[in-house]
Amino acid sequence: MAMQTIYTDQAPSRDEVGALQGATIIEFGTDWCGHCQAAQPHLERAFAAHPQLRHLKIEDGPGRLLGRSFRVKLWPTLIFMRDGEEVERLVRPVTAEPIREAMDRVDG
């Protein structure tokens, strides 16, 4: 899979996310969020080293059940999962390096 570029409002259920096998990155945010926009070049650089990782780019906000189930408060929030379990999370990353390091750990 490649990095997703558009936030989708079609979020899977928490049970569906929990059933995913392998490494998955869930990115919560919105297209209009300045912090989310600023993080995109860093995500692109990190995904360049991990193009095989599953990336779910989920639009978040009030009433969005998946984001609430992960207790997302700030955007972007990146949830790094392996076999349906959260391994790590980053909130508002400002460089590619911590994203790439987390990807290394979840993909290893």
Secondary structure, 3 states (H helix, E strand, C coil): CCCCCCCECCCCCHHHHHCCCCEEEEEEECCCCHHHHHHHHHHHHHHHCCCCCEEEEEECCCCCHHHHHCCCCCCCEEEEEECCEEEEEEECCCCHHHHHHHHHHHHC
